[in-house]
Amino acid sequence: MKSFPISYCLFGLFSLILFTSIHASDHEIQLTDEQLIKLYEGLRVADVSDGMDMIGYPDIGLMDPKIAPLWKDIDEFKHMFVGIAFTVRYVPTNMRPHPGDVSRDEYKHWRDMWYTHDSGEPFIEHIRPGNVIIIDNADDGDTGTTGSNNSMIWTQKGAVGIISAGGVRDTDEIIKQEIPLYMDYFKRGRGIRPGRNELESFNEPVVVGGVYIEPGDVVIADGDGVIVVPRKMAVEVADAAREELNLDKAARKKLYEALGIPFDFTVN
C-alpha cells in the first residue's frame, strides 16, 4: 500500500473540513474521534496552547503543571499522546469503614464485594480506541485507584493514555510497561479502594488539574503537561496550532543546519 506524508494527509483532511464548513451553513462541523485525533497528530502542548491564544482563548484547558508525566522517553517520545477524553470519577467513602479484626476469609469476602458493587470498573466495556482515561479522584486520600494491572486492561481496550488527579500505585511497573500516565506524583495512592473510595460516575464532566473536562474533548499530553481542547472548538484550534508548529519547525531546522545537528523527527 502506498503511504503519504502526514502533511499531505492533513492537507486533505483540512480540505475536507473546509468543504464541509462551506456546505454546512450554520451547523457545527461534526468530526469522528479518529478524524480529530488525526488533526492533532504531532502537535505539542505548547502548539495547542498557542493555538488557543490565536483564537482568543488564552490559558483555557491548561492543567496545573503538577499533572506531569510519570515517565519520559527522550528518544521516541512514547510518553506523548493525543486522544479523546473518557472521564471517570471516584469519591471518598465516609460511612462504611474497614471491617476491622475479622478472619482472612471474611476480609477477602468484604474486599471482593466492595470491588464488585462499590468501587468497580463497569466503564471498561465502554472504552474505545483512542480514548484517554481521565480520573477525577483528588480527594480520596491515599488510595490506589490505578495500578499496573487495570492500566494494562484499559490499554488493551484501546486507551492511549491515563490522566489522574492522583491515586496511582505500582508506579515502577507502569513505567516498565510504558503506559503513558500523567498525574500529581505527590498525590499517588498506595492503599486499595475497598473502604476508601467508591465509583461515583463515568462519562460525565469532571475537573482534573483545575480544568473542566467533558467526555469527547480532545486531550494532548507531553513533557510540558496536559491541555484539553473543548470539542466544539477543536478544529479551529488544530488549524491554528498546526500553523504555529510549522513555523517553529522551519526555524529550528535552520538552526540545526547552522549548528551541524543531524535532522531528527522533531524538525522533519
C-alpha positions as CSV (number, residue, x, y, z in Angstrom):
1,M,0.0,0.0,0.0
2,K,1.3,3.4,-0.9
3,S,1.9,5.7,2.0
4,F,1.7,9.5,2.1
5,P,3.4,12.1,4.3
6,I,1.4,13.3,7.3
7,S,1.4,16.8,5.9
8,Y,-0.3,15.5,2.7
9,C,-2.9,13.6,4.7
10,L,-3.6,16.6,7.0
11,F,-4.0,18.9,4.0
12,G,-6.6,16.5,2.6
13,L,-8.4,16.4,5.9
14,F,-8.4,20.1,6.4
15,S,-9.7,20.5,2.8
16,L,-12.5,18.1,3.6
17,I,-13.3,20.2,6.7
18,L,-13.3,23.4,4.7
19,F,-15.6,21.9,2.1
20,T,-17.9,20.6,4.8
21,S,-18.0,24.0,6.6
22,I,-18.9,25.8,3.3
23,H,-21.8,23.5,2.7
24,A,-22.9,23.1,6.3
25,S,-24.5,26.5,6.7
26,D,-24.7,27.4,10.4
27,H,-24.4,23.8,11.6
28,E,-21.4,22.9,13.7
29,I,-18.8,20.7,11.9
30,Q,-19.0,17.1,13.2
31,L,-15.9,15.0,13.0
32,T,-15.3,11.5,14.2
33,D,-12.9,10.8,17.1
34,E,-10.4,9.3,14.6
35,Q,-10.5,12.5,12.4
36,L,-9.9,14.7,15.4
37,I,-7.0,12.6,16.6
38,K,-5.5,12.8,13.1
39,L,-5.8,16.6,13.1
40,Y,-3.8,16.8,16.3
41,E,-1.2,14.2,15.4
42,G,2.3,15.6,16.1
43,L,1.1,18.7,17.8
44,R,2.7,19.6,21.1
45,V,1.0,21.0,24.2
46,A,2.8,24.3,23.5
47,D,1.5,24.5,19.9
48,V,-2.1,23.8,21.1
49,S,-1.7,26.4,23.9
50,D,-0.5,28.9,21.2
51,G,-3.5,27.9,19.0
52,M,-5.9,28.6,21.8
53,D,-4.3,32.1,22.2
54,M,-4.7,32.7,18.5
55,I,-8.4,32.1,18.5
56,G,-9.0,34.2,21.7
57,Y,-8.9,31.6,24.5
58,P,-5.7,32.1,26.4
59,D,-4.9,29.7,29.3
60,I,-8.0,27.6,28.6
61,G,-7.6,23.9,29.1
62,L,-4.0,24.0,30.5
63,M,-3.8,21.7,33.5
64,D,-1.9,22.5,36.6
65,P,1.8,21.8,36.0
66,K,1.7,19.3,38.9
67,I,-0.1,17.0,36.5
68,A,3.0,15.7,34.8
69,P,4.3,12.6,33.0
70,L,5.2,9.7,35.3
71,W,8.0,8.8,32.9
72,K,9.5,10.2,29.7
73,D,11.1,8.6,26.6
74,I,13.5,11.1,25.2
75,D,14.3,9.0,22.1
76,E,10.9,8.4,20.6
77,F,8.6,10.4,22.9
78,K,6.4,7.4,23.7
79,H,5.1,9.3,26.7
80,M,3.3,11.8,24.4
81,F,-0.2,11.2,23.2
82,V,-3.4,12.8,21.8
83,G,-6.8,11.2,22.3
84,I,-10.4,11.7,23.3
85,A,-11.5,12.2,26.9
86,F,-13.1,9.3,28.7
87,T,-14.0,10.5,32.2
88,V,-14.2,8.6,35.5
89,R,-14.9,10.0,39.0
90,Y,-14.2,8.3,42.3
91,V,-15.3,9.8,45.6
92,P,-14.2,9.1,49.2
93,T,-16.1,6.7,51.4
94,N,-17.2,8.2,54.7
95,M,-19.8,5.9,56.2
96,R,-18.6,2.3,55.7
97,P,-15.1,1.8,57.2
98,H,-12.8,-1.2,57.2
99,P,-14.5,-4.3,58.8
100,G,-11.8,-4.4,61.5
101,D,-10.4,-7.5,63.2
102,V,-12.0,-10.3,61.1
103,S,-10.8,-13.6,59.7
104,R,-8.8,-13.6,56.5
105,D,-11.6,-15.2,54.6
106,E,-14.1,-12.6,55.9
107,Y,-11.8,-9.8,54.9
108,K,-11.4,-11.2,51.4
109,H,-15.1,-11.5,51.0
110,W,-15.6,-7.9,52.1
111,R,-12.9,-6.7,49.8
112,D,-14.2,-8.6,46.8
113,M,-17.8,-7.4,47.4
114,W,-16.6,-3.8,47.6
115,Y,-14.7,-4.1,44.2
116,T,-17.8,-5.7,42.7
117,H,-20.5,-3.3,44.0
118,D,-18.9,-0.1,45.2
119,S,-15.6,0.7,43.5
120,G,-15.5,-1.5,40.4
121,E,-14.9,-0.6,36.8
122,P,-18.2,-1.2,34.8
123,F,-16.9,1.5,32.4
124,I,-14.3,-0.9,30.9
125,E,-16.8,-2.1,28.3
126,H,-17.3,1.5,27.1
127,I,-13.6,2.3,26.5
128,R,-12.8,2.8,22.8
129,P,-9.6,3.0,20.8
130,G,-8.1,6.5,21.1
131,N,-9.6,7.2,24.5
132,V,-7.7,8.9,27.3
133,I,-8.8,7.8,30.7
134,I,-9.2,10.9,32.9
135,I,-9.8,10.2,36.6
136,D,-11.1,12.7,39.0
137,N,-10.1,11.4,42.4
138,A,-8.3,14.2,44.1
139,D,-9.9,13.9,47.5
140,D,-10.0,10.2,48.2
141,G,-6.7,10.2,50.2
142,D,-4.0,7.5,50.0
143,T,-6.0,5.3,47.6
144,G,-4.5,3.5,44.6
145,T,-7.3,3.6,42.1
146,T,-4.9,3.0,39.1
147,G,-2.3,0.3,39.2
148,S,-0.1,-1.9,36.9
149,N,-3.0,-4.4,36.3
150,N,-6.0,-2.3,35.4
151,S,-3.9,0.2,33.4
152,M,-2.9,-2.7,31.1
153,I,-6.6,-3.7,30.8
154,W,-7.6,-0.1,29.8
155,T,-4.7,-0.1,27.3
156,Q,-5.8,-3.4,25.9
157,K,-9.2,-1.9,25.3
158,G,-7.6,0.9,23.2
159,A,-6.8,3.7,25.7
160,V,-3.8,5.7,24.6
161,G,-3.0,7.2,28.0
162,I,-4.2,7.9,31.5
163,I,-4.5,11.2,33.4
164,S,-5.3,11.1,37.1
165,A,-5.5,13.8,39.8
166,G,-3.7,11.2,41.9
167,G,-4.4,7.8,43.3
168,V,-1.8,5.8,41.3
169,R,0.3,2.9,42.7
170,D,2.6,0.2,41.2
171,T,4.4,3.1,39.5
172,D,7.6,1.2,38.8
173,E,5.7,-1.4,36.9
174,I,3.6,1.2,35.0
175,I,6.9,2.8,33.9
176,K,8.3,-0.5,32.8
177,Q,5.1,-1.3,30.9
178,E,5.5,2.0,29.1
179,I,1.9,3.1,29.7
180,P,1.7,6.9,29.3
181,L,0.4,8.2,32.6
182,Y,0.1,11.8,33.9
183,M,-0.6,12.6,37.5
184,D,0.3,14.7,40.5
185,Y,3.1,12.5,41.7
186,F,2.8,13.7,45.3
187,K,-0.8,12.5,45.4
188,R,-0.1,9.0,44.4
189,G,-2.1,6.4,46.4
190,R,-1.0,3.1,47.9
191,G,-4.0,1.6,49.6
192,I,-6.6,-0.5,47.9
193,R,-10.1,1.0,47.0
194,P,-12.2,-1.0,49.5
195,G,-13.1,1.1,52.5
196,R,-11.5,4.2,50.9
197,N,-13.4,5.2,47.7
198,E,-16.4,4.5,45.5
199,L,-17.1,4.9,41.8
200,E,-19.4,8.0,41.5
201,S,-19.8,8.2,37.7
202,F,-18.2,7.8,34.3
203,N,-18.6,9.7,31.0
204,E,-19.8,12.7,32.9
205,P,-18.0,16.1,33.2
206,V,-15.1,16.1,35.7
207,V,-12.4,18.6,36.9
208,V,-8.8,17.5,37.0
209,G,-5.8,19.8,37.3
210,G,-8.1,22.8,37.5
211,V,-9.6,22.0,34.1
212,Y,-13.3,21.3,33.4
213,I,-13.4,18.3,31.0
214,E,-16.3,16.9,29.1
215,P,-16.4,13.4,27.6
216,G,-15.3,13.7,23.9
217,D,-12.9,16.7,24.4
218,V,-9.5,16.4,22.8
219,V,-6.6,15.8,25.1
220,I,-2.9,16.4,24.3
221,A,-0.1,15.4,26.7
222,D,3.7,15.7,26.5
223,G,6.6,16.7,28.7
224,D,5.1,20.1,29.2
225,G,2.0,18.6,30.8
226,V,-1.6,18.4,29.6
227,I,-4.0,20.6,27.7
228,V,-7.7,19.9,27.0
229,V,-9.5,21.4,24.0
230,P,-13.3,21.6,24.1
231,R,-14.6,19.6,21.2
232,K,-16.7,22.4,19.8
233,M,-13.5,24.5,19.1
234,A,-11.2,21.6,18.3
235,V,-11.0,22.1,14.5
236,E,-10.2,25.8,14.7
237,V,-7.6,25.2,17.4
238,A,-5.9,22.4,15.5
239,D,-5.6,24.6,12.4
240,A,-4.0,27.5,14.4
241,A,-1.7,25.1,16.3
242,R,-0.5,23.5,13.1
243,E,0.4,26.9,11.8
244,E,2.5,27.5,15.0
245,L,4.2,24.2,14.8
246,N,5.2,24.6,11.1
247,L,6.7,28.0,11.8
248,D,8.7,26.5,14.8
249,K,9.9,23.5,12.8
250,A,11.1,25.7,9.9
251,A,13.1,28.0,12.3
252,R,14.5,25.1,14.3
253,K,15.5,23.3,11.1
254,K,17.6,26.3,10.1
255,L,19.3,26.3,13.5
256,Y,20.0,22.6,13.2
257,E,21.7,23.2,9.9
258,A,23.7,26.2,11.3
259,L,24.9,24.2,14.3
260,G,25.6,21.0,12.4
261,I,23.0,18.9,14.2
262,P,21.6,15.9,12.3
263,F,17.9,16.3,11.5
264,D,15.5,14.2,13.6
265,F,11.8,13.7,13.7
266,T,11.1,16.9,15.6
267,V,12.2,19.0,12.6
268,N,11.3,16.8,9.7
